[in-house]
Amino acid sequence: MFSDKKAFQESFKKRLEQSYSISFQDSTRAQQFVTLSNMVREHISSEWIETNERYRKGNKQVYYLSIEFLLGRLLGQNLINLGLYETLETWLADLNIPLDELEEIEPDAALGNGGLGRLAACFLDSLASLNLPGHGCGIRYKHGLFEQKMVDGFQMELPENWLRYGYVWEVRKSDLSVDVPFWGSVDVIERKEGTKFRHVDAEYVRAVPHDMPVVGYGGETINTLRLWSAEMSTMTPMHDVLKYKRETEAISEFLYPDDSNDEGKILRLKQQYFLVSASIRSILRRFLSNGGELKELHKHVAIHINDTHPVLAIPELMRLLLDEYQLSWDEAWHITERTFAYTNHTTLSEALERWPIRIFKPLLPRIFMIVEEINERFCKRLWEEYPGEWGRIEKMAIVANGEVRMAHLAIAGSHSINGVAWLHTEILKNREMNDFYQFQPEKFNNKTNGITHRRWLLKANPELTSLLTETIGDGFQKDAAELSKLAPYADDSAFLQKLWDVKTKRKEILAKRIFEQNGVKVDPSSIFDVQVKRLHAYKRQLLNVLHILALYNKVKADSSYQMAPRTFIFGAKASPGYFYAKRIIKLIHSVADLVNNDPATKGLITVVFMENYRVSLAEDIIPAADISEQISTASKEASGTGNMKFMMNGAITMGTLDGANVEILEQTGPDNIFIFGLKAEEVMSYDKEGGYRSMDYYHHDPLIRRTLDQLVDGTLDDKGLFGVIYDSLLGENDQYFVLKDFESYRKTQEEAGRIYAEDQARWRKMMVNNISGSGIFSSDRTIKEYAKEIWNI
Ligand SMILES: *Cc1c(COP(=O)(O)O)cnc(C)c1O
């Protein structure tokens, strides 16, 4: 289909006309996009079939269970991975169709909130690109993450609708549907050979799989992402049909708009069980139909649990092995424990999932029984290890105080537990999960996160990709470790100039987009200082915006104050129910209004908030950044992956020693990164002692005092909007150490500005050292570690 230009063009036109009954001349970009994408999907179908055939012949398979997959757009990435991008770009150009305009038509598949969901998407890309047998299992939410619309500086949430025109990449497989039971009760049948259990009077929900191809680089391997959609089942008698329909379809209607703070909602628990029950049964079905022996399951199947949301997969596999396949408890547990591995993503205690028994037990009666049994046996083992230590055992129990603790269930039922960056894993082992680490140290390991360089470099930044290719060859495109070949060019002034030109080009492209979207003119020769990520108190967008306000005050107070012109760029969605985060978004807008419209700072400080942050917007912003803001309160960010994307695109990190920033520093060395603020140890010991006295910083630092006063004195608004922020810093003792880190941040920012303005050679060298050191953060490296050390594939 794509081997001959004439044939392609003919077939493309013909299909367009036949699908839409429209002449080629009159066809729209949307119709062209759909037609091209369908051709690509058909093109890969034989490789897809072949990949599945290959897997049937006994390879160990990995299933990555995740409640989120933040995929973004697929057309461009698939073409790059198939090696077809440039060819089709020219062939389409001949027909007066710009390929990038077709790409713009595709809606982002935003089935995730942020880092956790994006990690899952990067992992799928790496698995396929490394020709590894790894598949995703998730939910096909009808509406992905909400669309953010800014109205007068306030965030409005609109329902997202990625399926509006049908989705070109999925294949619906109704014949592989599975019925998932909820409610009902458990029948206990005493038999000679033992007690049997049966889940009766359940209400069923039909899980219908929609398969998406995951195209590996080079096009040899096409793995599968299976997303389940909830529909009415024919197994449930129809009493109140409308109610049943509504409740059923609700399960795959919306993605929960928060990845760190689940409210105790039955629907969320239903989503979790729906995902795992459908996935585990489809995994078993496939395994058995290929002639697998159940008792050998763990030798042929590895199931990975991305955070605690899919943890019910553990009791669900137990249920199937016990109730449907009649294995003994010990046999079933032996298999289960060796099949599962679990990744922890956070140490924030408010994000640790716990389900009240009063919700859990009626919804999932048989699963609850099994969880209780797992708990009992687990506690018995603890009792043998720590006789008499009631306190310790109660702390570690899976069911206690009227709740099911999902992280404890994950630890008990998995053979591997990993953190996502060195520091995070250390904190898990030595603090948050120390009891479990003492009990079973061999289970714990670290797998530092990564990003797929195919999206975040090859796709997002073709200009830089070309420059790198002409400089060090194209080996890095396949193997990101080859980026280290760039290191010697840190002193090559001709190369440095070209690198600078690429960065400038990308800043011009972004400046154009900012003007179109925000109506603000930004200067591409100013420093592009960027913070884009979910809005959360611990990520400290507040520190950034207070620094901008302070900088503004400094310039106003002292007209001789020298600074390199700066453009501060923000992008962030706040969870709809997270009032404080939304107020910070408003604050960013108010500061932007003040600063952008004051002649005293015009051209010197510009603040831009780009609405609706998402993968495709990130692909435009990140290549244009000079400074990457990674300023979370130390110890709070498990890894961060945004930090890696920026580094790979030649931005310099302004960061705390938190998450993977620690390892970024290790790669760049201290001269190529800006580190400031409290260390994790310091934060944790303050936390232990109940914080620090933030009021002292207000009293002793006139700049802080002046800046904080402006939150409440009418400078920014006359309705008292920001009192809540003022109070969080002074009244509530500044839980995230914003004021404590403020002066250190301000000074480090000043230093960065000085180097950019006065020592451009040094800055360019820093850029090179970041790019050349970023190869280790390719998710290919991460996935190779998972494959070897956890999955054994
Ligand atoms: C990478 C990415 C994230 C994660 O960013 P962090 O800075 O690590 O929090 C969130 N959202 C999108 C759209 C991303 O691409």
The ligand as an SDF file (V2000), in Angstrom:
LIG
                    3D

 15 15  0  0  0  0  0  0  0  0999 V2000
    4.9610   13.8540   30.9590 C   0  0  0  0  0  0  0  0  0  0  0  0
    3.6180   14.3850   31.2180 C   0  0  0  0  0  0  0  0  0  0  0  0
    3.1750   14.5710   32.5330 C   0  0  0  0  0  0  0  0  0  0  0  0
    4.0480   14.2940   33.7350 C   0  0  0  0  0  0  0  0  0  0  0  0
    4.7710   15.4800   34.0490 O   0  0  0  0  0  0  0  0  0  0  0  0
    5.5290   15.6460   35.4360 P   0  0  0  0  0  0  0  0  0  0  0  0
    6.2770   16.9230   35.2690 O   0  0  0  0  0  0  0  0  0  0  0  0
    6.4400   14.4780   35.5800 O   0  0  0  0  0  0  0  0  0  0  0  0
    4.4980   15.7180   36.4980 O   0  0  0  0  0  0  0  0  0  0  0  0
    1.9080   15.0830   32.7300 C   0  0  0  0  0  0  0  0  0  0  0  0
    1.0960   15.3800   31.6950 N   0  0  0  0  0  0  0  0  0  0  0  0
    1.4930   15.2260   30.4230 C   0  0  0  0  0  0  0  0  0  0  0  0
    0.5640   15.5970   29.3240 C   0  0  0  0  0  0  0  0  0  0  0  0
    2.7620   14.7170   30.1370 C   0  0  0  0  0  0  0  0  0  0  0  0
    3.1400   14.5430   28.8620 O   0  0  0  0  0  0  0  0  0  0  0  0
  1  2  1  0
  2  3  1  0
  2 14  2  0
  3  4  1  0
  3 10  2  0
  4  5  1  0
  5  6  1  0
  6  7  2  0
  6  8  1  0
  6  9  1  0
 10 11  1  0
 11 12  2  0
 12 13  1  0
 12 14  1  0
 14 15  1  0
M  END
$$$$
